[in-house]
Every structure is written in structure tokens, then in C-alpha cells.
Amino acid sequence: MDENNDFRRGLSLALRLGTEMMVSTFVGGSMGYAIDWYFQTRPWFMVFGILLGGAAGIMTVYRIAMMNQNDAAEQDAAQKNKSDSINDDQQEK
């Protein structure tokens, strides 16, 4: 059952990261398009918005990935400490 949960967590994280990247790029491009429409400067602000949105998406994805990595490391350390204490208890008996 743990293997199934790990798969679901991984799939959930992958979908979240992809969605974050896509939405950031779309929002940046949309804002650039709106500015271009207002000032009649097509396509310059849209290109700038896509690049800026993509950069924001990359930063967000990096931040989420680092938080996930830190959480996994903490869980591994906690599990190792738990198994070490169980082994110590068994050796004392």
C-alpha cells in the first residue's frame, strides 16, 4: 500500500508543478497581451509577459521542489531514528 501512496504523491506533485508552470506562463502572456492591446504595441509586451511568467513559474517550481525534498529528508531521518530506537530496544532485551 505504501508503494501506491508514493506513486500517488509523486503524480500529484508532478501535476502540481506542471500546472504552476503553465498557469504562470499563461497569466504573464495574458497580461502582456492586454497591455499590448491597450497601447497597440503587439507583440512586445506579450513576449515580455510570457518570459516573465515563465521565469516566475520556474522559481515557483524550484521552491516547491526544494520544500518537497526537505520534507522527504525529514521523513527519512525520522524513520531512521524510529528504526534505530526499535533496534536498541531489541538489543537491550
C-alpha positions as CSV (number, residue, x, y, z in Angstrom):
1,M,0.0,0.0,0.0
2,D,2.9,2.4,0.7
3,E,4.1,2.0,-2.9
4,N,0.7,3.0,-4.2
5,N,0.7,6.1,-1.9
6,D,4.2,7.0,-3.0
7,F,3.0,6.8,-6.6
8,R,0.0,9.0,-6.0
9,R,2.1,11.6,-4.1
10,G,4.6,11.7,-6.9
11,L,1.9,12.0,-9.5
12,S,0.2,14.7,-7.5
13,L,3.4,16.7,-7.2
14,A,4.2,16.3,-10.9
15,L,0.7,17.6,-11.9
16,R,1.0,20.5,-9.4
17,L,4.4,21.5,-10.8
18,G,3.2,21.3,-14.4
19,T,0.1,23.3,-13.5
20,E,2.1,26.0,-11.7
21,M,4.4,26.4,-14.7
22,M,1.5,26.5,-17.2
23,V,-0.6,29.0,-15.2
24,S,2.3,31.3,-14.5
25,T,3.2,31.5,-18.2
26,F,-0.4,31.9,-19.3
27,V,-1.0,34.7,-16.8
28,G,2.2,36.5,-17.8
29,G,1.3,36.2,-21.5
30,S,-2.3,37.3,-20.9
31,M,-1.2,40.4,-19.0
32,G,1.3,41.2,-21.8
33,Y,-1.4,40.8,-24.4
34,A,-3.7,43.1,-22.5
35,I,-1.0,45.8,-22.3
36,D,-0.3,45.3,-26.0
37,W,-3.9,45.7,-26.8
38,Y,-4.2,48.9,-24.8
39,F,-1.0,50.6,-26.2
40,Q,-1.2,49.0,-29.6
41,T,2.4,47.6,-29.4
42,R,1.9,44.0,-30.4
43,P,3.7,41.6,-29.7
44,W,6.4,43.1,-27.5
45,F,4.6,43.1,-24.1
46,M,3.1,39.7,-24.7
47,V,6.6,38.3,-25.4
48,F,7.9,40.0,-22.3
49,G,5.0,38.8,-20.2
50,I,5.5,35.2,-21.4
51,L,9.2,35.3,-20.5
52,L,8.4,37.0,-17.1
53,G,5.6,34.5,-16.4
54,G,7.9,31.6,-17.4
55,A,10.6,32.8,-15.0
56,A,8.1,33.2,-12.2
57,G,6.8,29.7,-12.9
58,I,10.4,28.3,-12.8
59,M,11.0,30.0,-9.5
60,T,7.8,28.6,-8.1
61,V,8.5,25.1,-9.3
62,Y,12.0,25.3,-7.8
63,R,10.7,26.5,-4.5
64,I,8.1,23.7,-4.3
65,A,10.6,21.0,-5.3
66,M,13.0,22.2,-2.6
67,M,10.3,22.1,0.1
68,N,9.3,18.6,-1.0
69,Q,12.9,17.5,-0.9
70,N,13.4,18.9,2.6
71,D,10.1,17.2,3.8
72,A,11.3,13.9,2.3
73,A,14.7,14.2,4.1
74,E,13.0,15.0,7.4
75,Q,10.7,12.0,7.0
76,D,13.7,9.7,6.2
77,A,15.6,11.0,9.2
78,A,12.5,10.4,11.5
79,Q,12.0,6.9,10.1
80,K,15.7,6.1,10.6
81,N,15.6,7.4,14.2
82,K,12.5,5.3,14.8
83,S,14.1,2.1,13.5
84,D,17.3,2.8,15.4
85,S,15.4,3.1,18.7
86,I,13.5,-0.1,17.9
87,N,16.8,-1.9,17.3
88,D,18.3,-0.5,20.5
89,D,15.2,-1.7,22.5
90,Q,15.6,-5.2,21.0
91,Q,19.3,-5.4,21.8
92,E,18.6,-4.5,25.4
93,K,16.3,-7.4,25.9
